[in-house]
Amino acid sequence: MAAVEALARRNDAKALDAIKPALMDAKSAVRFSAAAAVLKLTAKPKPAAKK
């Protein structure tokens, strides 16, 4: 689980291939962490608010 979280913190979409196997892990906590990492790495940044 720590490895998945570390990959997500890198903020590099290239890490998605390394995270995908964790989505099928036997432990639900690992699967949830992997899903959160995928969401973080594939989310589009919000545009900056205009003043």
C-alpha positions in Angstrom: 0.0 0.0 0.0 2.8 2.4 0.8 4.3 1.8 -2.6 1.1 2.7 -4.4 0.8 5.9 -2.3 4.4 6.8 -3.0 3.8 6.4 -6.8 0.7 8.6 -6.5 2.7 11.3 -4.7 5.2 11.5 -7.6 2.3 13.0 -9.7 3.6 11.2 -12.8 1.0 9.4 -15.0 3.7 7.1 -16.2 3.3 5.3 -12.8 -0.2 4.1 -13.8 1.2 0.9 -15.3 2.9 0.1 -12.0 -0.3 0.8 -10.0 -2.8 -1.2 -12.1 -1.9 -4.6 -10.6 -2.8 -3.3 -7.1 -6.3 -2.8 -8.3 -6.7 -6.6 -8.2 -5.0 -7.1 -4.8 -6.7 -9.4 -2.3 -6.7 -6.7 0.4 -9.4 -4.0 0.0 -7.2 -1.3 1.5 -4.7 -1.8 -1.2 -7.4 -1.8 -3.9 -8.8 1.4 -2.6 -5.4 3.1 -2.4 -4.7 2.0 -5.9 -8.1 3.4 -7.1 -7.4 6.7 -5.3 -3.9 6.8 -7.0 -5.4 6.2 -10.4 -8.0 9.0 -9.8 -5.2 11.4 -8.6 -3.0 10.7 -11.6 -5.7 10.9 -14.2 -7.5 14.0 -12.9 -7.4 17.0 -15.0 -6.3 20.1 -13.2 -8.9 22.8 -12.5 -8.4 26.0 -14.4 -7.2 28.9 -12.3 -9.9 31.2 -11.1 -10.1 34.6 -12.8 -10.0 37.7 -10.6 
